[in-house]
Amino acid sequence: MGVQKVLVVGGGITGSVLSLALAQRGVQVDLVEISPVWHGVGHGITVQGNALAAFEKIGILDDVLARGVPYDKLKMCKADGTVIAEVPTPRTGGERLPATMGALRSDLQSILCDRIYAAGVKVRLGLTATSLAQDAQRAYVEFSDGTTGTYDLVVGADGIRSKMRGMLGIDTLPQPTGMSIWRVVAERPADTETHEVYYGGPRYKAGYSPISKDSCYAYVLDEDGTIADFGGGEGGRPAWELMYERSEGYTGKWGKLREAIGPESNVVHTRIEWLLVEDPWFRGRAIVIGDAAHACPPLIAQGAAMCAEDATVLAEMVTGDAPVEKVLPAFMKRRMPRVEIVVRNSMKLVGFEIDAGESTDRDVAVTMSEALGFLASGEA
Protein backbone atom coordinates (compact mmCIF):
# COMPACT_ATOMS: atom_id res chain seq x y z
CA MET A 1 0.00 0.00 0.00
CA GLY A 2 1.31 3.47 -0.87
CA VAL A 3 2.18 6.18 1.63
CA GLN A 4 -0.64 8.16 3.25
CA LYS A 5 1.20 11.01 4.97
CA VAL A 6 4.46 12.60 3.81
CA LEU A 7 6.69 15.39 5.09
CA VAL A 8 8.52 17.43 2.47
CA VAL A 9 11.39 19.55 3.79
CA GLY A 10 12.15 22.41 1.40
CA GLY A 11 9.90 24.47 -0.84
CA GLY A 12 12.02 25.03 -3.95
CA ILE A 13 11.28 23.43 -7.29
CA THR A 14 11.90 19.88 -6.02
CA GLY A 15 9.81 20.15 -2.89
CA SER A 16 7.05 22.13 -4.57
CA VAL A 17 6.64 19.75 -7.51
CA LEU A 18 6.74 16.75 -5.16
CA SER A 19 4.18 18.21 -2.77
CA LEU A 20 1.76 18.98 -5.58
CA ALA A 21 2.26 15.60 -7.26
CA LEU A 22 1.65 13.73 -4.00
CA ALA A 23 -1.42 15.79 -3.10
CA GLN A 24 -2.89 15.11 -6.53
CA ARG A 25 -2.53 11.40 -5.76
CA GLY A 26 -4.47 11.70 -2.53
CA VAL A 27 -1.55 11.86 -0.10
CA GLN A 28 -1.68 14.10 2.98
CA VAL A 29 1.35 16.38 2.60
CA ASP A 30 3.09 18.67 5.08
CA LEU A 31 5.56 21.06 3.45
CA VAL A 32 8.02 23.02 5.60
CA GLU A 33 10.23 25.77 4.20
CA ILE A 34 12.89 27.53 6.27
CA SER A 35 12.40 30.86 4.51
CA PRO A 36 9.51 33.02 5.73
CA VAL A 37 9.12 34.28 2.13
CA TRP A 38 8.08 31.66 -0.39
CA HIS A 39 5.58 32.95 -2.93
CA GLY A 40 7.22 34.59 -5.95
CA VAL A 41 10.92 34.42 -5.11
CA GLY A 42 13.85 33.74 -7.43
CA HIS A 43 15.79 34.90 -10.47
CA GLY A 44 15.89 33.82 -14.13
CA ILE A 45 15.88 30.15 -15.07
CA THR A 46 16.32 28.01 -18.18
CA VAL A 47 13.87 25.12 -18.34
CA GLN A 48 14.40 22.31 -20.83
CA GLY A 49 11.86 19.99 -22.41
CA ASN A 50 12.11 17.20 -19.86
CA ALA A 51 11.30 19.69 -17.10
CA LEU A 52 8.28 20.80 -19.11
CA ALA A 53 7.25 17.14 -19.36
CA ALA A 54 7.35 16.92 -15.56
CA PHE A 55 5.26 20.10 -15.29
CA GLU A 56 2.75 18.58 -17.71
CA LYS A 57 2.36 15.59 -15.38
CA ILE A 58 1.25 17.86 -12.54
CA GLY A 59 -1.00 20.00 -14.72
CA ILE A 60 0.89 23.31 -14.72
CA LEU A 61 2.41 23.21 -18.22
CA ASP A 62 -0.01 25.67 -19.84
CA ASP A 63 0.47 28.18 -17.02
CA VAL A 64 4.25 27.85 -17.24
CA LEU A 65 4.33 28.27 -21.02
CA ALA A 66 2.08 31.32 -20.76
CA ARG A 67 4.56 33.03 -18.42
CA GLY A 68 7.82 32.12 -20.19
CA VAL A 69 9.41 32.21 -23.64
CA PRO A 70 9.89 28.89 -25.50
CA TYR A 71 12.67 28.44 -28.06
CA ASP A 72 14.41 25.59 -29.86
CA LYS A 73 17.96 26.66 -30.66
CA LEU A 74 21.15 28.08 -29.18
CA LYS A 75 22.86 30.99 -30.90
CA MET A 76 26.65 30.98 -30.44
CA CYS A 77 28.42 34.33 -30.81
CA LYS A 78 31.86 35.86 -30.62
CA ALA A 79 32.53 38.39 -27.86
CA ASP A 80 31.61 41.21 -30.28
CA GLY A 81 28.22 39.65 -31.00
CA THR A 82 29.07 38.16 -34.39
CA VAL A 83 27.06 34.96 -34.79
CA ILE A 84 29.24 31.85 -35.12
CA ALA A 85 26.49 29.24 -35.39
CA GLU A 86 22.90 28.42 -34.56
CA VAL A 87 22.52 24.99 -32.99
CA PRO A 88 19.18 23.16 -32.56
CA THR A 89 18.45 22.11 -28.98
CA PRO A 90 17.43 18.45 -28.49
CA ARG A 91 13.80 18.02 -27.46
CA THR A 92 14.40 16.17 -24.21
CA GLY A 93 10.69 16.25 -23.41
CA GLY A 94 9.59 14.80 -26.74
CA GLU A 95 8.54 16.38 -30.01
CA ARG A 96 5.28 17.78 -28.61
CA LEU A 97 7.03 20.13 -26.19
CA PRO A 98 9.36 23.08 -26.74
CA ALA A 99 13.03 22.20 -26.54
CA THR A 100 13.77 24.94 -24.02
CA MET A 101 12.06 27.79 -22.24
CA GLY A 102 13.31 30.87 -20.42
CA ALA A 103 11.32 32.05 -17.42
CA LEU A 104 11.47 33.93 -14.17
CA ARG A 105 11.99 31.50 -11.32
CA SER A 106 9.61 33.67 -9.31
CA ASP A 107 6.86 33.15 -11.91
CA LEU A 108 7.37 29.38 -11.80
CA GLN A 109 7.38 29.38 -8.01
CA SER A 110 4.21 31.48 -7.90
CA ILE A 111 2.41 29.01 -10.16
CA LEU A 112 3.50 26.12 -7.95
CA CYS A 113 2.58 27.95 -4.73
CA ASP A 114 -0.93 28.73 -5.94
CA ARG A 115 -1.53 25.12 -7.00
CA ILE A 116 -0.05 23.72 -3.78
CA TYR A 117 -2.35 25.78 -1.56
CA ALA A 118 -5.33 24.90 -3.76
CA ALA A 119 -4.47 21.19 -3.48
CA GLY A 120 -4.71 21.33 0.32
CA VAL A 121 -1.05 20.89 1.19
CA LYS A 122 -0.29 22.08 4.73
CA VAL A 123 2.45 24.69 4.23
CA ARG A 124 4.50 26.00 7.16
CA LEU A 125 7.00 28.77 6.46
CA GLY A 126 9.95 29.91 8.56
CA LEU A 127 10.27 26.35 9.82
CA THR A 128 12.39 23.26 9.27
CA ALA A 129 13.03 19.78 10.65
CA THR A 130 15.59 19.56 13.46
CA SER A 131 15.55 15.88 14.39
CA LEU A 132 14.44 12.58 12.90
CA ALA A 133 13.77 9.16 14.42
CA GLN A 134 12.33 6.07 12.77
CA ASP A 135 10.98 2.62 13.40
CA ALA A 136 9.73 -0.01 10.95
CA GLN A 137 6.36 1.72 10.45
CA ARG A 138 6.83 5.47 10.88
CA ALA A 139 9.23 8.42 10.87
CA TYR A 140 9.08 10.89 13.76
CA VAL A 141 10.15 14.48 13.23
CA GLU A 142 10.72 17.43 15.55
CA PHE A 143 10.55 20.91 14.06
CA SER A 144 12.39 24.12 14.83
CA ASP A 145 9.36 25.54 16.67
CA GLY A 146 9.24 22.55 19.03
CA THR A 147 6.26 20.83 17.39
CA THR A 148 6.42 17.23 16.19
CA GLY A 149 4.94 15.09 13.44
CA THR A 150 4.61 11.43 12.45
CA TYR A 151 4.91 10.36 8.81
CA ASP A 152 5.06 7.40 6.46
CA LEU A 153 7.85 9.10 4.52
CA VAL A 154 10.16 12.09 5.00
CA VAL A 155 11.72 13.72 1.94
CA GLY A 156 14.63 16.15 2.16
CA ALA A 157 14.31 18.55 -0.76
CA ASP A 158 16.27 21.30 0.95
CA GLY A 159 18.88 22.05 -1.67
CA ILE A 160 22.61 21.68 -2.14
CA ARG A 161 23.30 22.73 1.48
CA SER A 162 20.76 20.25 2.79
CA LYS A 163 20.48 19.76 6.54
CA MET A 164 18.44 16.62 5.94
CA ARG A 165 21.43 15.01 4.25
CA GLY A 166 23.35 15.23 7.51
CA MET A 167 20.39 13.93 9.51
CA LEU A 168 20.44 10.80 7.36
CA GLY A 169 24.15 10.31 8.00
CA ILE A 170 25.17 11.15 4.43
CA ASP A 171 28.52 12.93 4.61
CA THR A 172 28.90 13.98 0.95
CA LEU A 173 29.40 17.75 0.77
CA PRO A 174 29.18 20.30 -2.06
CA GLN A 175 32.44 20.94 -3.90
CA PRO A 176 33.58 24.07 -5.77
CA THR A 177 33.52 23.87 -9.55
CA GLY A 178 36.14 26.58 -10.02
CA MET A 179 33.56 29.03 -11.35
CA SER A 180 31.15 31.67 -10.15
CA ILE A 181 28.28 33.42 -11.90
CA TRP A 182 26.88 36.95 -12.08
CA ARG A 183 23.17 37.14 -12.91
CA VAL A 184 20.70 39.91 -13.60
CA VAL A 185 17.22 40.30 -15.03
CA ALA A 186 17.39 43.07 -17.62
CA GLU A 187 15.48 44.55 -20.53
CA ARG A 188 15.27 42.07 -23.38
CA PRO A 189 17.39 43.19 -26.35
CA ALA A 190 15.48 43.79 -29.57
CA ASP A 191 15.24 40.83 -31.96
CA THR A 192 16.27 38.34 -29.26
CA GLU A 193 14.24 35.17 -29.71
CA THR A 194 16.51 32.51 -28.23
CA HIS A 195 19.40 31.84 -25.85
CA GLU A 196 22.56 33.60 -27.04
CA VAL A 197 26.02 32.73 -25.68
CA TYR A 198 29.13 34.86 -26.15
CA TYR A 199 32.51 33.12 -26.31
CA GLY A 200 36.08 34.41 -26.47
CA GLY A 201 35.69 37.39 -24.16
CA PRO A 202 37.49 38.25 -20.92
CA ARG A 203 35.50 35.74 -18.83
CA TYR A 204 34.59 32.10 -19.45
CA LYS A 205 31.47 33.20 -21.30
CA ALA A 206 28.43 35.45 -21.13
CA GLY A 207 24.90 35.01 -22.32
CA TYR A 208 21.24 35.76 -21.98
CA SER A 209 17.86 34.10 -22.46
CA PRO A 210 14.50 35.76 -23.09
CA ILE A 211 12.19 35.12 -20.14
CA SER A 212 9.21 37.34 -20.97
CA LYS A 213 8.03 39.78 -23.61
CA ASP A 214 10.19 42.55 -22.17
CA SER A 215 12.82 40.84 -19.99
CA CYS A 216 15.82 38.56 -20.28
CA TYR A 217 17.98 36.66 -17.82
CA ALA A 218 21.63 37.61 -18.39
CA TYR A 219 24.72 36.06 -16.88
CA VAL A 220 28.51 36.05 -16.89
CA LEU A 221 30.47 32.91 -15.97
CA ASP A 222 33.54 34.10 -14.07
CA GLU A 223 36.44 32.83 -12.01
CA ASP A 224 35.80 31.12 -8.69
CA GLY A 225 35.34 33.24 -5.60
CA THR A 226 32.85 34.84 -3.27
CA ILE A 227 31.56 38.32 -3.93
CA ALA A 228 33.94 39.53 -1.22
CA ASP A 229 36.84 38.09 -3.24
CA PHE A 230 35.78 40.41 -6.08
CA GLY A 231 35.63 43.43 -3.77
CA GLY A 232 31.93 43.33 -2.96
CA GLY A 233 29.83 42.22 -0.03
CA GLU A 234 29.33 44.09 3.23
CA GLY A 235 31.24 47.35 3.12
CA GLY A 236 32.43 46.66 -0.43
CA ARG A 237 31.44 47.70 -3.91
CA PRO A 238 27.87 47.07 -5.08
CA ALA A 239 27.19 43.90 -7.07
CA TRP A 240 25.84 45.79 -10.10
CA GLU A 241 29.08 47.75 -10.39
CA LEU A 242 31.16 44.58 -10.24
CA MET A 243 29.05 42.80 -12.88
CA TYR A 244 29.28 45.85 -15.11
CA GLU A 245 33.05 45.85 -14.73
CA ARG A 246 33.50 42.08 -15.11
CA SER A 247 31.45 42.02 -18.32
CA GLU A 248 33.51 44.67 -20.09
CA GLY A 249 34.70 43.30 -23.42
CA TYR A 250 31.36 41.82 -24.49
CA THR A 251 29.77 44.03 -27.12
CA GLY A 252 27.00 43.69 -29.71
CA LYS A 253 23.63 43.11 -28.02
CA TRP A 254 25.42 42.19 -24.81
CA GLY A 255 27.14 45.56 -24.80
CA LYS A 256 23.78 47.33 -24.98
CA LEU A 257 22.44 45.13 -22.22
CA ARG A 258 25.54 45.86 -20.13
CA GLU A 259 24.99 49.60 -20.40
CA ALA A 260 21.60 49.16 -18.75
CA ILE A 261 23.13 47.60 -15.62
CA GLY A 262 23.02 50.19 -12.85
CA PRO A 263 22.14 50.90 -9.21
CA GLU A 264 18.55 49.73 -9.71
CA SER A 265 19.62 46.36 -11.15
CA ASN A 266 19.10 43.28 -9.00
CA VAL A 267 22.49 41.62 -9.58
CA VAL A 268 23.22 38.33 -7.82
CA HIS A 269 26.63 36.67 -7.56
CA THR A 270 26.97 32.99 -6.64
CA ARG A 271 29.83 30.54 -6.32
CA ILE A 272 28.96 27.50 -8.41
CA GLU A 273 29.25 24.20 -6.56
CA TRP A 274 28.44 20.63 -7.49
CA LEU A 275 27.35 17.52 -5.64
CA LEU A 276 26.71 13.87 -6.42
CA VAL A 277 25.77 11.50 -3.60
CA GLU A 278 26.84 8.06 -4.77
CA ASP A 279 25.97 6.30 -1.51
CA PRO A 280 22.28 5.56 -0.88
CA TRP A 281 20.14 8.69 -0.79
CA PHE A 282 17.82 7.02 1.73
CA ARG A 283 17.80 5.69 5.27
CA GLY A 284 14.71 3.75 6.27
CA ARG A 285 11.68 5.94 5.57
CA ALA A 286 13.63 9.10 4.73
CA ILE A 287 15.33 10.19 1.51
CA VAL A 288 17.01 13.24 -0.03
CA ILE A 289 16.28 14.17 -3.64
CA GLY A 290 16.91 17.02 -6.06
CA ASP A 291 19.87 19.30 -5.34
CA ALA A 292 20.18 17.71 -1.90
CA ALA A 293 21.34 14.51 -3.66
CA HIS A 294 22.79 15.82 -6.94
CA ALA A 295 23.54 19.38 -8.01
CA CYS A 296 25.21 20.41 -11.24
CA PRO A 297 26.72 23.59 -12.68
CA PRO A 298 24.39 25.27 -15.20
CA LEU A 299 26.34 24.48 -18.36
CA ILE A 300 23.77 21.97 -19.66
CA ALA A 301 20.83 23.80 -18.01
CA GLN A 302 19.45 20.57 -16.54
CA GLY A 303 19.36 21.41 -12.83
CA ALA A 304 15.67 22.28 -12.64
CA ALA A 305 14.77 19.38 -14.91
CA MET A 306 16.56 16.80 -12.76
CA CYS A 307 14.81 18.17 -9.68
CA ALA A 308 11.37 18.13 -11.30
CA GLU A 309 11.92 14.62 -12.66
CA ASP A 310 12.97 13.36 -9.22
CA ALA A 311 9.79 14.77 -7.75
CA THR A 312 7.30 13.35 -10.25
CA VAL A 313 8.97 9.94 -10.33
CA LEU A 314 9.09 9.65 -6.53
CA ALA A 315 5.44 10.66 -6.24
CA GLU A 316 4.50 8.00 -8.77
CA MET A 317 6.54 5.25 -7.10
CA VAL A 318 5.63 5.83 -3.43
CA THR A 319 1.90 5.84 -4.22
CA GLY A 320 2.04 2.40 -5.82
CA ASP A 321 1.61 -0.96 -4.13
CA ALA A 322 5.22 -1.62 -3.09
CA PRO A 323 6.38 -0.86 0.48
CA VAL A 324 8.62 2.15 1.11
CA GLU A 325 11.64 0.02 1.97
CA LYS A 326 11.55 -1.41 -1.56
CA VAL A 327 10.50 1.76 -3.37
CA LEU A 328 13.35 4.01 -2.23
CA PRO A 329 16.20 1.78 -3.51
CA ALA A 330 14.28 1.25 -6.76
CA PHE A 331 13.78 5.00 -7.12
CA MET A 332 17.49 5.72 -6.76
CA LYS A 333 18.38 2.93 -9.19
CA ARG A 334 15.98 4.42 -11.73
CA ARG A 335 17.16 8.01 -11.31
CA MET A 336 20.92 7.59 -10.92
CA PRO A 337 21.86 7.08 -14.61
CA ARG A 338 20.13 10.31 -15.64
CA VAL A 339 21.41 12.52 -12.84
CA GLU A 340 24.92 11.07 -13.08
CA ILE A 341 25.36 11.81 -16.79
CA VAL A 342 24.12 15.36 -16.22
CA VAL A 343 26.49 16.02 -13.31
CA ARG A 344 29.51 14.29 -14.88
CA ASN A 345 29.10 15.92 -18.29
CA SER A 346 28.40 19.32 -16.74
CA MET A 347 31.67 19.04 -14.85
CA LYS A 348 33.46 18.03 -18.06
CA LEU A 349 32.21 21.24 -19.61
CA VAL A 350 33.47 23.20 -16.62
CA GLY A 351 36.89 21.67 -17.21
CA PHE A 352 36.77 22.65 -20.88
CA GLU A 353 35.95 26.25 -19.93
CA ILE A 354 38.71 26.52 -17.33
CA ASP A 355 41.36 24.78 -19.46
CA ALA A 356 40.29 26.16 -22.82
CA GLY A 357 43.50 25.12 -24.55
CA GLU A 358 42.89 21.47 -23.67
CA SER A 359 39.60 21.10 -25.56
CA THR A 360 38.00 21.82 -28.92
CA ASP A 361 34.56 23.01 -29.98
CA ARG A 362 33.89 19.41 -30.96
CA ASP A 363 34.69 18.23 -27.41
CA VAL A 364 32.10 20.64 -26.05
CA ALA A 365 29.48 19.66 -28.63
CA VAL A 366 30.01 15.94 -28.07
CA THR A 367 29.79 16.29 -24.28
CA MET A 368 26.55 18.28 -24.42
CA SER A 369 25.03 16.05 -27.09
CA GLU A 370 25.89 12.91 -25.14
CA ALA A 371 24.01 14.11 -22.07
CA LEU A 372 21.00 15.63 -23.85
CA GLY A 373 20.76 12.73 -26.28
CA PHE A 374 20.72 10.26 -23.38
CA LEU A 375 17.95 12.23 -21.67
CA ALA A 376 15.91 12.50 -24.86
CA SER A 377 16.20 8.78 -25.60
CA GLY A 378 14.69 7.55 -22.34
CA GLU A 379 12.07 8.31 -19.73
CA ALA A 380 12.63 9.89 -16.34
N, C-alpha and C positions, 0 to 999 in steps of 0.2 A: 504493500500500500504506500502511496506517495506521501510526502510530508504535508502536514496540516498547518504548522505555524513556523515561520522563519524569521530570523533576525538578519537584517542587512546593515552592515556597518560601513558607512560612506555613501554620500549622495551625489557623486560625480556621474559620469556617463555609465560606468559599469553598474554601480549600485542602483541608479535610477532605472535603467533598462531592465535589470533583474527584478526590481520591486514591482514594476508594472507588469512584466511578463508573468510573474508568479501570481499576482492578484487576479489577472485575467484568467488564470487557471484555477481559481477558487481557493487559493492559499491565503491564510491570514498572515499579513506581513507587517513587521515593525521595521521602520527605517530610521536609523540615528545618524546624524551628521554633525560633526564637531563645530562647523561654522554656524554662527547665528544667522548668517545671510546665505540664502540658498537659491531663491527664485531669481533668474536672470543675471547670473554672474558668469564671467569668462571673457575670453578674447576671441580672435579669429581661429578657424579650424578648417582643415581640409578633410573631407569625408569621401571615401572611395565606395565603389559599387557594392562591395560585400557588407559595408556598414549600412548602406541603404537597404539591402536585403534584410538585415536584422531589424531595421526600423519598420519595414513592411510587415514583418511577423507580429509586431506589437501594435500595428494600426496607426502609426504616426507618419508614414512616408509622405502622404499628400501634404500634411502640414509642414514637414521639413522642406520638401521641394518648393513649397510656396514662399518660404522665407529665405532660401539660399539661391545660388547661381550654379546650375549644372553645366559641365563642359566635358569634352572627350579627347582633349589633346594637351600636350605640354609644348610650350614654345621656348626654345633654347636660344639665348642671345649672348652676344659679346658684352663686355662691360659698358660699351658706348650705346647699347641698344640695338645694334645690328643683329637681325635674326640669322641664326646659324641653321636651325632646323625646326620643323614642327613634327612632333612624335605622337602618334595615337596612344592613348592610355588604355590598357587592357580592361575589359568590362568584367571585373572580378565579382560582380553581382548578377551576371547574366546579361543577355542581349536586351532584355526588356528595360533595364535600369540604366541611368546615366553612368558613365565610367567614373566620374568624379564630381564633387560638388564643393563649392566654397560657402561657408556660412559663419555667422557669429556664434560662438559657443554659447553666449548668453541666450540667443534665440532658441537654440536646440534645448538648452536646459529649461527654459521657460515652457516649451512645449511638453517636455517630460514632466515637469512639476505639476502643470495643470492636469495632465492625465493621471498622474499618481494620486493626487488628492481626490479626483473624481472616482477613481477605482477603489477608494476606501482604505488605502494604505495609512497606517498610523505613523505619522512623521513627527520626529522629535529633533529639534535643532538646538545647537549649542551643547551637544551631549555626545558622549561616546562610551564604548565598553571599556571597563577597567580591569575586570577579571573574568575568567572562564573556567568552569568545572564541568565534567561530563560523567555520565554513566552509560550503560548499554542502551538506555531508552531516550535520554534527554540531555540537553546542554543547558547549563545554568549560568546566567550572566549577571554581573553587577555593573551598574552604570555610574558615570561620574557624578551624578546627583544623589547617589546612595540607593536608588531604586534597584529592583532586580527583575529578572524575567526568565521564563523557562521555554525552551524551544526544541523543535525537532531537528533544526539545522541552523547553524550560525555561519554567515558568509562575510568574510573580510574583503570589502571592496574599497579600502581606504587608501589607495594610491601607492606610489613608489616608496613613500616613507611610512608604510603601513605599521601601525602598532599591533594589529592583529597577527601579523607575521611572527613577531616576537612572542606573543601569547601562545602560539602554536609550537614554539620551540624551533622555528625555522630561522637559521642564523645567516642566510644569504642577505647581503646588503647592497644597496645601489653603488655603482662604480662610475667614475667620471669617464666621459667619452673623449675628452680632449677638446671639446667645443662648447661654446655658449651661443645664445641667440638673442638678438634684439627684435622686438615685435611692436607693431603699432597698427591701429586701424586708421586708415586715411581715406581721403577722397579718391574715388576710383578714376584712374586715368582714362581719358577718352579713347574709344576704340579698343578697350581691353575686354576680351571675351573669354579668356582662358588663363591658366596659370603660366606666368612668364618667369624664367630663371636666368639670371645674369652670371656668366662665368668670366674668369680672367681678370677680375678686379683686385682691389687691395685686400679683400677678405676672402674666405672660402667661397662664398657665393651670396647673392642677394636675390630676392624675388618677391612676387606678390600674386595674390589670387583674388578675383572678384568675389565678394560675399553678399552683395546686395546691389540694387540698381545704382546706388550712389557711392558705395564704400568698397574698399579692398583691404585685405589683410596683408601687410608688408613685413618682410623680415630680412635680417642680415645674419648669416652664420659667421661667427667670429672665433677668435682664439678662446681657450679655456680661461675661466676666471670668474670671480664674483663681481658684482657691480662695484664693490669697493676697490677691487684690483684695477678697475678702469678709471678710478678717481671719483666714483659716485657714492651713493649711499648716504647715511646720516652725516650731515656736515660737509658733504662733497658736492660735486657738480650734478645738476639735474639730469635725469635719464634721457630726456629728449635731446639735450645738448650733446650728450655722448653719442647717441645714435646718429645724430646729424653729422658729427665729426667722423665717426667710424665708417659711415657710408659714402664719404667723399671718394670720388673716382668712378662712381656709377652714374652714367648720364642717360641720354634718351628719355624714355618715359620715367625711368627710375629717378633721374635727375630732377624732373618736375615734381615728382612725388616727394623727394627729399626736401625740396624748398618749402614744402607745406608743413614740415615737421617744426613745431615750435612749442612755446610754453603751455599751450592748451592741449597738446598731444598726450595721449595716455600711452606712454612708452613703457614696456616691460622688458627687463633683462633677466634671463634664466640660464644657469649652468645646465648643460644637457648631460643627464646620467642615463645609465642603462642597467637592466636587471633581468636575470633569467634564473628562476628557481628550478633546479634540476631534480632536487629531492622532492618527495611527495608534497603537494600543496595542501594536503589535508591531514588532520589528526582526528580520528573518531568522527564526530558529527559537526566538525568545523572545517572550513576550507578558505583559502585566499584565492581570489581570481583577479583578472584585469591587471592593471599596473602593479598591484600588490604582489603578483606572481611573475609578471613579465612586462618589462617596459623598454621601449626602443626609442632611439633617436628618430627625428621626424623625416629622415631622408627618403623613405618609401611612403610616408604619409599613411601608415597602417595602424597607428596607435589606437585611435578611436574605434576602428573596425575590429581589432582583436578584442577590445574590451566589450563591445556590443555583441560580438559573436559568443564570447564566453558566457555572457548573461543569458542570451536566448537559448543556448544549448543546455546550460545548467538548469534553467527553468523547465525545459522539456524533459530532461532526464530525471530530475528529482520528483516530478509529478507522475511518473510512470509506476509500474508495479514492483520494481526491484527495491530492496531495502537500501537505505543510505550507505551502509558500509560497503555495498557492492557498487553503488552508483558513482561515488566520488573517485575511486581508482579508474573506473571506466571513463568518466568524464575527462580526467587528466590524460589518459591514454589517447582519447579522441582528439583533444585540443593541442597536445604537445607538438606534433609535426608542423602545424600551421604557425603557432607562435614562435617556434624555434627558428624556422626559416626566415621569418620576418626579423627577429632580433639579430640572428647571425648575419644575414645579408645587409641589414642596416648598418651593423658595425663594420662590415667590409667596406661599405661606401664611406663611412667616416674615415677609415684608413686611407682610402683613395684620395679623399679631400686633403687630409693632413700631409700625406706623402705624395703630392701630385706627380712628382717625377717618376714614381714607381708604378704608375697605372696609365692606361690609355682610355680614350672615350669608349672603346669597345668593351673594356673591362667593366666600366660603369653600366653600360647598356645591358651586358650579359647578366650582371648581378641583379639589377632591377627586374629584368625580364624573367629570370629564374624564379624570383620570389612571387611576382605578380602572376606569372603563368601557373605556378603551383596552386596559388589561391583560386584562380579562375577555373582550374580543372577539377576541383573537388568541392565538396560541401563542408560547411563549418562543423 
